[in-house]
């Protein structure tokens, strides 16, 4: 692990330092570690575990999931105290207003170096070298296992290579959703500079790669400690569904193909009988991780870390004492969902157990009294650090994604409604009995908003469905011109230009 840490450091320095003469110029790992590495199955396992850890560290280094998947929707606003005289965390969280207006600028916005929130580290989201570190590691893993490792069986070889492909594809999927077009490569030791490749092409290559390795991943792991935190066939199926649905939003000429693939993949995932919807009364188990509803996630635990980053946990911003530890900052929540948004999702007088369990009587307060109790079970009253699974995919999300694909296909409304009502029955909400077409599509979208609230899907769903252009669905819509110029993306840090004459940054943020 020390050797690998050195490799990662070297890679990071290489990418960010203009003195490095070649694009992603990384020495082969065997030269960094002599001849003692890649000699056993434990070496392969250690290296593989490191790749998961490196990706997890990227996601928890800042408020990554809230910042990228939730805050830019415009429906989350900061708590303002004492006529705007907010202090401490309340002052820092005023940055949520900048997210809500899509102001990622470096002078006054989210990425400003002079504002109180500068220390939250949102600038790290603009830097993609940690993502490429994982991609490089996955490519090395694939090649070294392919070359042969003593003590590795044929089945083990296939499994580790499939894990490498899953990690690479998952990383590219996140990068495409953040930056749009990205350089794509699968060589273990890529040195030549590469231009940014069209995002649709990147995703299609990932889809082909992952499908080719799908059957080499296990359905389940014998060790329950590995449930949902290592790649399985179910995790790969869910990732394939998400990649197809993303491309459907950007490759309209082929969208029916993507919808059909998503529907078929979802049928296979549901038919595997590996996952189940847990009762909402036990939902804290889902959020803590490694539950039978979890498909893929990263775990964070105070049992294994001395000081995990509490701000990376979405629920932290929407809880207060006694659901958080004592302290001036925690006497009120830091943010809230807009009341008009919640009323759209939960109309008055309509039963829904999620409304009863995930909110209290301050649901529409639009101030520091608001709480999203969905995450309550992950923060003990005497802790500020969460015990939670950073959920990437879970069964309810996959069911609703399949419902959406079926509704978009046309002629599949009965099956789409069946999927939708699986989620509604769990929530003890009225089953959908309406017509198909746009009404059904809107109902499924709203159901995703309710079910997946705070899990990092909202903003990306707005983008891929085109609803980010429609004021009916977001309070701060993009114009068609803004969308075309990449107003939905994140800026890319200037370090991406170093020693790469083919590289261009995102136009919208220049």
C-alpha positions as CSV (number, residue, x, y, z in Angstrom):
1,X,0.0,0.0,0.0
2,X,2.9,2.3,0.7
3,X,4.2,1.5,-2.8
4,X,0.9,2.3,-4.3
5,X,0.6,5.5,-2.4
6,X,3.9,6.6,-3.9
7,X,2.6,5.7,-7.4
8,X,-0.5,7.8,-6.8
9,X,1.6,10.7,-5.6
10,X,3.8,10.4,-8.6
11,X,0.9,10.4,-10.9
12,X,-0.7,13.4,-9.2
13,X,2.5,15.4,-9.4
14,X,3.0,14.4,-13.0
15,X,-0.4,15.6,-14.1
16,X,-0.3,18.8,-12.1
17,X,3.4,19.7,-12.8
18,X,4.4,21.3,-16.1
19,X,7.9,19.9,-15.7
20,X,6.5,16.4,-16.4
21,X,7.2,16.0,-20.1
22,X,4.7,13.3,-21.1
23,X,0.9,13.0,-20.7
24,X,0.2,10.7,-17.7
25,X,3.9,9.7,-17.6
26,X,3.8,6.9,-15.0
27,X,6.6,4.4,-14.5
28,X,5.4,0.8,-14.6
29,X,4.4,-0.3,-11.1
30,X,7.0,-3.2,-11.1
31,X,9.7,-0.6,-11.5
32,X,8.4,1.4,-8.5
33,X,8.2,-1.7,-6.3
34,X,11.0,-3.9,-7.5
35,X,10.3,-7.5,-8.2
36,X,8.3,-8.2,-5.0
37,X,4.8,-7.0,-6.2
38,X,2.3,-8.9,-8.4
39,X,3.6,-12.2,-7.0
40,X,0.4,-13.5,-5.3
41,X,-3.3,-13.2,-5.1
42,X,-3.0,-11.1,-2.0
43,X,-1.0,-8.5,-4.1
44,X,-3.8,-8.4,-6.6
45,X,-6.4,-8.1,-3.8
46,X,-4.5,-5.3,-2.1
47,X,-4.1,-3.3,-5.4
48,X,-7.8,-3.8,-6.2
49,X,-8.9,-2.6,-2.8
50,X,-6.7,0.5,-3.2
51,X,-8.6,1.5,-6.4
52,X,-12.0,1.4,-4.6
53,X,-10.4,3.4,-1.7
54,X,-9.0,6.0,-4.1
55,X,-12.4,6.6,-5.8
56,X,-14.1,6.7,-2.4
57,X,-11.6,9.3,-1.2
58,X,-12.4,11.5,-4.2
59,X,-16.1,11.3,-3.3
60,X,-15.5,12.2,0.4
61,X,-12.7,14.8,0.0
62,X,-15.4,17.4,-0.2
63,X,-19.2,17.6,-0.3
64,X,-19.0,15.8,-3.6
65,X,-22.4,14.1,-3.9
66,X,-24.4,17.1,-2.6
67,X,-22.4,19.6,-4.8
68,X,-22.6,17.6,-8.0
69,X,-25.9,15.8,-7.8
70,X,-28.3,17.9,-5.6
71,X,-27.4,21.6,-4.9
72,X,-27.5,22.9,-8.5
73,X,-31.1,21.8,-8.8
74,X,-32.1,25.2,-7.2
75,X,-34.4,23.5,-4.7
76,X,-32.0,23.6,-1.8
77,X,-31.3,26.9,0.0
78,X,-29.2,27.8,3.1
79,X,-30.5,28.8,6.5
80,X,-30.0,32.5,7.1
81,X,-29.9,33.6,10.7
82,X,-30.3,37.0,12.4
83,X,-31.1,39.1,9.3
84,X,-28.3,37.6,7.3
85,X,-25.7,37.9,10.1
86,X,-24.9,34.2,9.9
87,X,-21.7,32.9,11.5
88,X,-19.7,29.7,11.6
89,X,-21.1,26.9,9.5
90,X,-24.2,29.0,8.7
91,X,-21.9,31.6,7.0
92,X,-20.0,28.9,5.1
93,X,-23.2,27.3,3.9
94,X,-24.3,30.5,2.2
95,X,-22.5,29.0,-0.8
96,X,-25.7,26.9,-1.4
97,X,-27.3,30.1,-2.8
98,X,-24.5,30.2,-5.4
99,X,-25.1,26.5,-6.4
100,X,-28.8,27.2,-6.7
101,X,-28.1,29.9,-9.3
102,X,-25.5,27.8,-11.1
103,X,-22.8,30.3,-10.2
104,X,-19.6,28.2,-10.2
105,X,-17.4,31.2,-11.1
106,X,-14.0,31.9,-9.4
107,X,-14.7,35.5,-8.5
108,X,-17.9,35.5,-6.6
109,X,-19.4,32.0,-6.9
110,X,-18.8,28.5,-5.6
111,X,-15.2,28.5,-6.7
112,X,-14.2,31.9,-5.3
113,X,-11.0,31.9,-3.4
114,X,-12.0,34.9,-1.3
115,X,-15.4,33.8,0.1
116,X,-16.0,32.1,3.5
117,X,-16.7,28.8,1.8
118,X,-13.3,28.6,0.1
119,X,-12.1,26.0,2.6
120,X,-14.8,23.5,1.7
121,X,-12.7,22.4,-1.2
122,X,-15.2,22.6,-4.1
123,X,-12.3,23.4,-6.4
124,X,-11.2,19.7,-6.1
125,X,-14.2,18.8,-8.2
126,X,-12.7,20.7,-11.1
127,X,-9.5,18.6,-10.9
128,X,-9.8,15.2,-12.6
129,X,-6.4,13.8,-11.9
130,X,-7.7,11.6,-9.0
131,X,-10.2,10.1,-11.4
132,X,-7.5,9.4,-13.9
133,X,-5.4,7.9,-11.1
134,X,-8.2,5.3,-10.6
135,X,-8.5,4.7,-14.4
136,X,-4.8,4.2,-14.6
137,X,-4.9,1.8,-11.7
138,X,-7.7,-0.1,-13.3
139,X,-5.8,-0.4,-16.6
140,X,-2.7,-1.6,-14.8
141,X,-4.7,-4.1,-12.8
142,X,-6.2,-5.5,-16.0
143,X,-2.9,-5.8,-17.7
144,X,-0.9,-7.3,-14.8
145,X,-3.6,-9.9,-14.1
146,X,-3.8,-10.7,-17.9
147,X,0.0,-11.3,-17.9
148,X,-0.3,-13.8,-15.1
149,X,0.1,-13.7,-11.4
150,X,1.2,-16.8,-9.4
151,X,-1.6,-18.4,-7.3
152,X,-4.3,-16.7,-9.3
153,X,-6.9,-19.2,-10.7
154,X,-8.5,-18.7,-14.1
155,X,-11.8,-17.7,-12.5
156,X,-10.0,-15.2,-10.2
157,X,-8.2,-13.7,-13.2
158,X,-11.6,-13.1,-15.0
159,X,-13.1,-11.7,-11.9
160,X,-10.3,-9.2,-11.2
161,X,-10.2,-8.1,-14.8
162,X,-14.0,-7.6,-14.7
163,X,-13.6,-5.5,-11.5
164,X,-11.0,-3.4,-13.3
165,X,-13.4,-2.8,-16.1
166,X,-16.2,-1.9,-13.7
167,X,-14.1,0.6,-11.8
168,X,-12.9,2.2,-15.1
169,X,-16.4,2.5,-16.5
170,X,-17.8,3.8,-13.2
171,X,-15.1,6.5,-13.1
172,X,-15.7,7.5,-16.7
173,X,-19.4,7.7,-16.0
174,X,-18.9,10.2,-13.2
175,X,-16.4,12.1,-15.3
176,X,-18.8,12.4,-18.3
177,X,-21.6,13.6,-16.1
178,X,-19.3,16.3,-14.6
179,X,-17.2,17.5,-17.5
180,X,-18.9,16.2,-20.7
181,X,-16.2,15.1,-23.2
182,X,-13.1,13.6,-21.6
183,X,-9.9,11.9,-22.8
184,X,-10.5,8.1,-23.0
185,X,-7.9,5.4,-22.8
186,X,-7.5,1.8,-21.7
187,X,-3.7,1.3,-21.9
188,X,-2.0,0.5,-18.7
189,X,0.8,3.1,-19.2
190,X,-0.7,5.8,-21.4
191,X,2.0,8.4,-22.2
192,X,0.9,10.2,-25.4
193,X,-1.4,13.2,-25.0
194,X,-5.0,12.7,-26.0
195,X,-7.8,15.1,-26.9
196,X,-11.2,15.0,-25.3
197,X,-13.4,12.4,-26.9
198,X,-17.1,12.9,-27.3
199,X,-19.0,11.8,-24.2
200,X,-21.4,9.6,-26.1
201,X,-18.5,7.7,-27.6
202,X,-16.8,7.3,-24.2
203,X,-20.0,5.9,-22.7
204,X,-20.6,3.6,-25.6
205,X,-17.1,2.1,-25.3
206,X,-17.7,1.7,-21.6
207,X,-21.0,-0.1,-22.3
208,X,-19.3,-2.5,-24.7
209,X,-16.4,-3.2,-22.3
210,X,-18.7,-3.8,-19.3
211,X,-21.1,-6.1,-21.2
212,X,-18.2,-8.2,-22.4
213,X,-17.1,-8.8,-18.8
214,X,-20.5,-8.9,-17.1
215,X,-20.7,-12.7,-16.6
216,X,-17.3,-12.7,-14.9
217,X,-18.5,-10.8,-11.9
218,X,-20.1,-12.7,-9.0
219,X,-23.8,-12.3,-8.1
220,X,-22.9,-12.1,-4.4
221,X,-19.8,-12.4,-2.3
222,X,-19.7,-15.1,0.5
223,X,-18.3,-12.5,2.9
224,X,-21.2,-10.2,4.0
225,X,-18.7,-7.5,4.7
226,X,-18.2,-7.2,0.9
227,X,-22.0,-6.8,0.2
228,X,-22.5,-3.8,-2.1
229,X,-19.0,-2.4,-1.6
230,X,-17.3,-4.5,-4.3
231,X,-18.4,-4.9,-7.9
232,X,-21.0,-7.6,-8.6
233,X,-23.0,-8.5,-11.7
234,X,-25.9,-6.5,-10.2
235,X,-23.7,-3.4,-9.8
236,X,-22.6,-3.8,-13.4
237,X,-26.2,-4.2,-14.6
238,X,-27.2,-1.0,-12.7
239,X,-24.2,0.9,-14.1
240,X,-25.1,-0.2,-17.6
241,X,-28.7,1.0,-17.1
242,X,-27.5,4.4,-16.0
243,X,-25.0,4.7,-18.8
244,X,-27.7,3.9,-21.4
245,X,-30.1,6.4,-19.9
246,X,-27.4,9.1,-19.9
247,X,-26.7,8.5,-23.6
248,X,-30.4,8.5,-24.4
249,X,-30.4,12.2,-23.3
250,X,-27.5,13.2,-25.6
251,X,-27.9,10.8,-28.6
252,X,-31.5,11.3,-29.5
253,X,-31.2,9.4,-32.8
254,X,-30.5,6.2,-30.9
255,X,-32.5,6.8,-27.8
256,X,-35.0,4.0,-28.3
257,X,-32.0,1.6,-28.5
258,X,-30.8,2.9,-25.1
259,X,-34.2,2.7,-23.6
260,X,-34.7,-0.9,-24.7
261,X,-31.3,-1.9,-23.4
262,X,-32.1,-0.3,-20.0
263,X,-35.4,-2.1,-19.8
264,X,-33.8,-5.4,-20.6
265,X,-30.9,-4.9,-18.2
266,X,-33.4,-3.9,-15.5
267,X,-35.4,-7.1,-16.1
268,X,-32.2,-9.2,-15.6
269,X,-31.3,-7.3,-12.5
270,X,-34.7,-7.7,-10.9
271,X,-34.9,-11.3,-12.0
272,X,-31.7,-12.2,-10.3
273,X,-33.6,-12.2,-7.0
274,X,-30.5,-10.9,-5.2
275,X,-32.0,-7.6,-4.0
276,X,-35.1,-6.5,-2.1
277,X,-36.9,-3.4,-1.0
278,X,-36.6,-3.1,2.7
279,X,-39.5,-1.8,4.8
280,X,-39.3,1.9,5.3
281,X,-39.3,1.4,9.0
282,X,-35.9,-0.1,8.6
283,X,-34.6,2.4,6.1
284,X,-31.8,3.5,8.4
285,X,-30.2,0.1,7.5
286,X,-30.2,1.0,3.8
287,X,-28.5,4.3,4.5
288,X,-25.9,2.7,6.8
289,X,-24.9,0.4,3.9
290,X,-24.4,-3.2,3.1
291,X,-28.1,-3.9,3.2
292,X,-30.0,-6.2,0.9
293,X,-31.3,-3.2,-1.0
294,X,-27.8,-1.8,-1.7
295,X,-26.3,-2.6,-5.1
296,X,-23.1,-0.5,-5.0
297,X,-21.9,2.0,-2.4
298,X,-18.8,3.2,-0.5
299,X,-18.8,2.8,3.2
300,X,-17.7,5.4,5.8
301,X,-17.5,4.3,9.4
302,X,-16.2,5.9,12.6
303,X,-15.0,2.4,13.5
304,X,-12.3,2.5,10.8
305,X,-11.6,6.2,10.5
306,X,-10.5,8.7,13.2
307,X,-12.1,11.8,11.5
308,X,-14.2,11.0,8.4
309,X,-15.4,14.1,6.5
310,X,-18.8,14.8,7.9
311,X,-19.6,17.4,5.2
312,X,-19.4,14.7,2.5
313,X,-22.6,13.3,4.1
314,X,-25.7,14.9,2.6
315,X,-27.9,14.4,5.7
316,X,-25.5,16.5,7.8
317,X,-26.8,19.8,6.3
318,X,-30.4,19.0,7.0
319,X,-30.3,17.7,10.6
320,X,-30.1,19.5,13.9
321,X,-29.8,18.7,17.6
322,X,-30.7,16.2,19.0
323,X,-30.2,14.4,15.7
324,X,-26.7,15.9,15.7
325,X,-24.4,16.6,18.5
326,X,-24.7,19.7,20.6
327,X,-23.2,23.1,19.6
328,X,-24.2,26.5,18.4
329,X,-24.0,25.5,14.7
330,X,-26.2,22.5,15.3
331,X,-29.1,24.1,17.1
332,X,-30.7,24.6,13.6
333,X,-30.1,22.8,10.3
334,X,-27.9,24.4,7.7
335,X,-30.2,24.1,4.7
336,X,-33.7,23.2,3.6
337,X,-35.7,22.1,0.6
338,X,-38.0,24.7,-0.9
339,X,-41.6,24.3,0.3
340,X,-43.1,24.6,-3.3
341,X,-40.9,21.7,-4.4
342,X,-42.0,19.5,-1.5
343,X,-45.6,20.3,-2.1
344,X,-45.2,19.3,-5.7
345,X,-43.9,15.9,-4.5
346,X,-46.2,15.5,-1.6
347,X,-49.5,17.2,-2.2
348,X,-51.6,17.8,0.9
349,X,-53.9,15.0,1.9
350,X,-52.1,12.3,-0.2
351,X,-50.8,9.5,2.0
352,X,-47.1,8.6,1.7
353,X,-45.1,6.9,4.5
354,X,-41.9,8.7,3.3
355,X,-43.5,12.0,4.2
356,X,-44.3,10.7,7.7
357,X,-40.9,9.1,8.4
358,X,-38.5,11.3,6.5
359,X,-39.9,14.7,7.6
360,X,-41.4,16.2,10.8
361,X,-43.9,19.0,11.3
362,X,-41.3,21.5,10.1
363,X,-41.4,20.1,6.6
364,X,-42.5,23.3,4.9
365,X,-40.7,25.7,7.3
366,X,-38.0,27.0,4.9
367,X,-35.7,27.8,7.8
368,X,-33.3,26.1,10.3
369,X,-36.2,24.1,11.8
370,X,-36.3,21.9,8.6
371,X,-35.0,18.4,8.9
372,X,-34.7,15.5,6.4
373,X,-35.0,12.7,8.8
374,X,-34.3,10.1,6.1
375,X,-30.7,10.3,7.3
376,X,-31.4,10.5,11.0
377,X,-30.2,7.0,11.8
378,X,-26.7,7.7,10.5
379,X,-25.8,10.4,13.1
380,X,-25.8,9.5,16.8
381,X,-26.7,12.4,19.1
382,X,-23.1,12.6,20.5
383,X,-21.4,12.5,17.1
384,X,-20.8,14.9,14.3
385,X,-19.3,12.2,12.1
386,X,-21.7,9.9,10.2
387,X,-21.9,6.2,10.0
388,X,-23.3,5.8,6.5
389,X,-23.0,4.2,3.2
390,X,-22.3,6.6,0.3
391,X,-25.0,5.0,-1.8
392,X,-24.3,5.0,-5.5
393,X,-26.9,2.5,-6.7
394,X,-29.7,0.7,-4.8
395,X,-32.6,-1.5,-5.8
396,X,-35.3,1.2,-5.7
397,X,-33.2,3.4,-8.0
398,X,-32.9,0.6,-10.5
399,X,-36.6,-0.2,-10.5
400,X,-37.5,3.4,-11.2
401,X,-34.9,3.7,-14.0
402,X,-36.4,0.6,-15.6
403,X,-39.9,2.2,-15.2
404,X,-38.6,5.4,-16.9
405,X,-37.1,3.4,-19.9
406,X,-40.3,1.5,-20.4
407,X,-42.4,4.6,-20.3
408,X,-40.2,6.2,-22.9
409,X,-40.4,3.2,-25.2
410,X,-44.2,3.5,-25.7
411,X,-46.4,0.5,-25.7
412,X,-44.8,-0.6,-22.4
413,X,-47.0,1.5,-20.1
414,X,-48.5,-1.5,-18.2
415,X,-45.0,-2.8,-17.2
416,X,-43.8,0.7,-16.5
417,X,-46.7,1.3,-14.1
418,X,-46.0,-2.0,-12.4
419,X,-42.4,-0.9,-11.7
420,X,-43.6,2.5,-10.4
421,X,-46.2,0.9,-8.1
422,X,-43.5,-1.4,-6.6
423,X,-42.0,1.7,-5.1
424,X,-45.4,3.3,-4.2
425,X,-46.6,0.2,-2.4
426,X,-43.5,0.2,-0.3
427,X,-44.2,3.8,0.7
428,X,-47.9,3.0,1.3
429,X,-48.8,5.7,-1.2
430,X,-51.7,5.5,-3.7
431,X,-50.9,3.4,-6.7
432,X,-50.6,5.0,-10.1
433,X,-53.8,4.4,-12.1
434,X,-53.4,7.2,-14.6
435,X,-52.8,7.2,-18.3
436,X,-49.5,6.5,-20.0
437,X,-47.5,9.0,-22.1
438,X,-46.3,12.2,-20.5
439,X,-48.4,11.9,-17.4
440,X,-46.7,8.6,-16.6
441,X,-43.2,10.0,-17.4
442,X,-43.8,12.9,-15.1
443,X,-45.1,10.6,-12.3
444,X,-41.9,8.4,-12.6
445,X,-39.7,11.5,-12.5
446,X,-41.4,12.8,-9.4
447,X,-41.2,9.4,-7.8
448,X,-37.4,9.4,-8.3
449,X,-37.3,12.9,-6.7
450,X,-39.1,11.5,-3.6
451,X,-37.4,8.2,-3.3
452,X,-33.8,9.2,-4.1
453,X,-33.9,12.6,-2.3
454,X,-30.4,13.5,-1.1
455,X,-28.7,10.6,-2.8
456,X,-27.1,12.6,-5.7
457,X,-29.5,11.9,-8.6
458,X,-31.7,15.0,-8.8
459,X,-29.5,17.4,-10.9
460,X,-28.2,14.6,-13.2
461,X,-31.9,13.5,-13.8
462,X,-32.7,17.1,-14.7
463,X,-29.8,17.2,-17.2
464,X,-30.3,13.9,-19.0
465,X,-34.1,14.3,-19.3
466,X,-33.8,17.8,-20.6
467,X,-35.9,19.1,-17.7
468,X,-33.1,21.5,-16.8
469,X,-34.4,23.7,-19.7
470,X,-37.9,23.8,-18.4
471,X,-39.0,26.3,-15.6
472,X,-41.8,23.8,-14.7
473,X,-39.1,21.5,-13.3
474,X,-36.3,23.7,-12.0
475,X,-36.3,27.3,-10.5
476,X,-33.2,28.2,-12.4
477,X,-33.5,26.7,-15.9
478,X,-30.7,26.9,-18.5
479,X,-31.4,28.3,-21.9
480,X,-30.8,26.1,-24.9
481,X,-27.7,28.1,-25.7
482,X,-26.3,27.7,-22.2
483,X,-27.0,24.0,-22.3
484,X,-25.3,23.6,-25.6
485,X,-22.2,25.5,-24.4
486,X,-21.9,23.2,-21.4
487,X,-23.7,25.3,-18.7
488,X,-24.6,22.0,-17.0
489,X,-20.9,20.9,-16.7
490,X,-18.3,21.7,-14.1
491,X,-15.3,23.9,-15.0
492,X,-12.1,21.9,-15.7
493,X,-9.0,23.0,-13.8
494,X,-6.3,24.6,-15.9
495,X,-3.9,21.8,-14.9
496,X,-5.6,19.6,-17.5
497,X,-3.8,21.8,-20.1
498,X,-0.3,21.0,-18.9
499,X,1.8,19.2,-21.6
500,X,-1.3,18.4,-23.6
501,X,-1.6,20.5,-26.8
502,X,-4.9,18.8,-27.7
503,X,-6.7,19.8,-24.5
504,X,-9.5,22.4,-24.3
505,X,-11.4,23.5,-21.2
506,X,-15.2,23.8,-21.0
507,X,-16.2,26.8,-23.1
508,X,-19.1,27.9,-20.9
509,X,-16.8,28.6,-17.9
510,X,-14.1,30.5,-19.8
